[in-house]
Amino acid sequence: MKQGWHIGVVIPARNEEAHIREVLEGLPEMVDVAVVVNDGSTDRTAEIVNTAAANCELLLLEGRGDGVGASIDRGHQHLLDVFNAPFISVVVAGDGQMNPHDMDALIQPILEGKAEHVKGNRERHSGGYNRMPKHRQRASKILSWFTTLAAGQPIGDPQCGYTATASSVLRNWDWDHSWAGYGYPNFWLINLARRGHTIAEAPVESIYRNESSGIKPSRFFLSVGWMMAVEHHRRNLAWLHPKNLTPHTIFALISYMLGWSAILPFVSNDLEVELLSRGIPGIMLCVSFWAIAHVFDRSATRVHRELRLNATT
């Protein structure tokens, strides 16, 4: 427990026999409960969890290999059954790439009432990305740019899964609409923004050894990119509800529609016809309209967050 809040930890694990004991036995004493979700491991992960000497209550849930996102969802929901009082759910990977000493700084914005969800940012740590391969650093920057667009607010190092979430968020989350695999952090950030929750970042250490990633880049970017595009539009359309409607939302929607119509050959309007007749290429029109839309979108995200905060105070 920390400052009156219970602290729960969710640990998705799949074939992590090499690191899971170190992760569990390194958890700080403020942690009350750690839930390990064994996502279809074929090694000794479950056996090691059952013999680990953690400083907290340790629970093991057996998954079916549904993916890291599904495992985290299951862990969050289990903590909702464990705690009756306010708590913070911290996600820690089972591969030992997250420093337990960073947990205190990660949960601090929630304890201080400054945020409802805090994500780690490895780039902001004094050691930077450390030994993270260069191609993964480049991919992280690209995904940061796309996640910023999709969430309507600046997002750094979106693939960092070291997160802390207030129980008030979890108790009202739509668990039937989720994302099971890689890309889960991006999905959460976009939907947190859609719901008007306050997101903060905290520097965390990047720990890399000689691990190999199971992510296939082309499949990852296609599936996660499509998911972010869908969730981005879903977020914008959700704000057309009368209770969420603001001028910023309307202007953003109009600009996005102009952007799409600039690249769709079967759609046009008088403004685009006039600009095209002046020699401005369609792709330039599209980028310009989307840039304007993003400016309005950021304003709409901020206003939506402020309206929600005012409604809850």
N, C-alpha and C positions, 0 to 999 in steps of 0.2 A: 504494500500500500504506500501511496505517496500523497501527502497533503490532503488526506481524506478521500482520495480516489483509489479504487482497486485497480490493479494492473494485471491484465491478462496478455499472454503471448500466444500467437498462432504461428505454428511452424509447419509449412508444407514440406514434405520430404519424400523423395523417390530415389531409392538406391543411394542413400547417403551414409552408409556404414563407416566411411572413412572420417566423417566430420561430425556426425550427429551427437556423439557423446560430449565432444568439446563444446558444441553449441549449448547443450542442455546444462552442463555443469558450469558454464561460464555466465549463465543468466544472473543479473544483479539481484540482491536480496529483496528489493522492493517488489519484485514480481510475485503475485499471489498464486496464479495458475498458468501453466503452460500446456497448450493443447497441440500435440503432434498429430498431423493428419498424414498417415502413411499411404501415399498415393500409388498403390499397386507395386510396391518394391519387391524385387526378387532376390535381394541380398539379405544381410542380417540387420537391417535398419530397425525393425520392430523388436528384435531380441535385445539390441543395445539400448533402445529407449526404455525397455522394461527393467534394465539393470543399472541405468544411469542414476547418479547421486546428485540430483538437482536440489537447489535451495528452496523450491516451491512445490506445490502439488502438481503432479505430472499426470496428464491424461493422454491416452493413445486411442485415436480413432482410425479405423481401417477404411481406406478409400478403394476405388475400383479403377484407378488409372484414368480418371476423367479430366485431368489437367490441373495445373497449378492454381488457376483462378477458381475452379470448383472446390479445390481443397481449402483455399483461404476462406471462401464463402462458408464452407461447412464449419471451419474453426470459429469464425465470427459468430455464427448462429449458435454454436454450442456455448460460447461464453455468455450469450444472452440468457441462456437457461441457468448458467452457473451463478451469475451475479444478480442480485435484486437491487443493489445500490449503484450509483454512477460508477462507471469504470472506463478505462482506456484500453483498447485492443491494439497491440503492437504486432506487426508482421515481421518475423525474422526468418530468413532462409535457412534451410537445413544444411547448406554446403559450407558454412563457416566464413562466408564472405562479408559478414556484417559484424562490426565491433560492438560488443555488448555495452562498452563504456559510453557509446554515443546515445544510448537509450534515454538517459536523463535529459539531454538537450533536445531530443526528439519530442518528448512528451511535454516539455516546459510550456510551449505556447498554448496547449490545451489547459494546463493547470492554471495559467494566468488569464484564461478567458479570451485569448487573442485569436484562437483558431479552433476549428472543429476537426480538421484533418491536417496532419503534418507529414510531409514526405521528405525523405533524405535527399540530399544533393551532394554527390561525390565530387563534382567539379569545384564546388565552393570550399571543400576541405583544404587545409594547408598542404596536404600531400597531393592534391589534385586527383586525377584518375589513377595515379600510381602505376601499376603494371598492366592496366587494362590495354589489350591490343589496340593498335591505332585504328584498325578498321571498325572496331566496336565503338571507339570514341567518335569517329565520324558519323556512324549510324545513329549514335545517341543525339548528336547535334541536329541531324536531319529530323529525327523523330521529335525532338524538342520544338522545332519550328512548326511541324504539322500539328502537334498536340496543342501548342499555343493558339493556333488558328481554330482548332476544333473546340477548345475549351473557352475561348474568348478572353483569355488572360495569360500573362507570361508564365510559362512552365519551363523549369530547367531540369535537366537529367530525368526525364519522365520514366525511364525504364528502371530506376532505382526502386526496388520493392520494399525497402526499409521504411515502413509507414506507421503512424499512430492515428487512431480514429476514436473520437468520443462516442460513448454508448448512445447518446441522443441521436446520432446519425444512423447507427446500426438499427435502432429500434424502429425507425421509419423507412428503412431501405426497401426497395423493390427487389426481393430475392428471386422472384420469378423471371426477372429480366436481367441477365448477367452475361458474362463472358468467361468461358471455362479455361482457355489456354493462355499462351503468351499474348501480351498486349493488355492483360488485365489491369495494370496500373493506368494505362491510357484511358481505358473504359471508365475506370473509377473517377479519374480527374474530370473527364467531360461531364459525367453525370452528377458529380458533386457541384460543378459549376451550374448545371441546369437546375439543380435544386436550391441554389443560392447559398451553399455552405461556404464557410471561410476556409481557405487553403493557405497554409504557410509552408516554408521550407527550412530545413536545418542542415548544416554541413555534417556529413558522415564520412568515415574513412572507407576507401575502396581497397578491399583485400583480394588480391589475385595471386594464385600459385601457378599450377600448371593445368588448371581445369580446362576441359574442352566443352564448348557449348553444344547443346542438342538442337539449337535453332537452325533451320534451313532458311538462309536470308531471303531468297526469292519468294518462297511460300509465306514467310513471316510478313514481308512488306506488302504483299498482295492482300492477305487476309486481314492484317491489322489496319492497313491503309483503307480498305473498304469499310471495315468496322468504324473507323474514326470518321469517315465521310458520312456514313449513315447516322451515327450518334450526333454528329455536328448538326445535321439538318433536323434531326429529331429534337434536339435542344432548341433550335430556333423556332420550329413549328409549335413546340409546347408553350412558348411564350406568347403565342397569338391568342391564348385564352384570355377572356376579358379581365380577369383578376391580375394577370401578369403583363398586360399590354402597356407599352410605353412608346413615345415617339421614336426612341432609339431603336426599339425592336422593329417598328414599321419601316424606318429608313434602311436598316440593315437588310431586311427581307427584300425590299425593292431593289437595293444595290446588288444583292446576290442574284436575283432574277434577271437583272440586266446583264450580269456577268455570264450567266448560263446562256442567255439568248444571244450573246455575242459570239459564242462558239458553236451553237447549234444551227446548222444550215437551214432548217425548216422553220426557224423562229426569227423574227426581226421586228423592229419598231422604228418609228420615225427618227428618234434620236440617233440610233445606231446607223441607219441609212445615211443620215446627214454626215456623221463623223466618218463613215467609210468612204463617202464621196469626196471627203477632204484628204484622203490618202492615209488615214490612220488604220493600221492592220487590225484584224479582228482579235488576234491574241493580245495585242496591246490594250484594246478596249476591255477585254475580259479581265486582264490583270488589274487595270485601273479601277474597274467597277468593284472587283473583289477586295482591293485594297481599301477603297472607301467603305465597303460593307464591313470589313474587319474593324475599322475605326468605330463605326456605329455599334458593332457587335460587342466590342470591349466596353463601351459606355453602357450598353444594355445589361451586360453581365454585372457590372459594378452597381447599377441602379437596382437590378433584381436582388442582388445580395443585400443591399442597404434596406430595401423594402422588407425582406424577410427578417433581418435583424430588428427592425423597428416593430414588426408584428409580434416578435417573441419577447420584447422587453416591456 
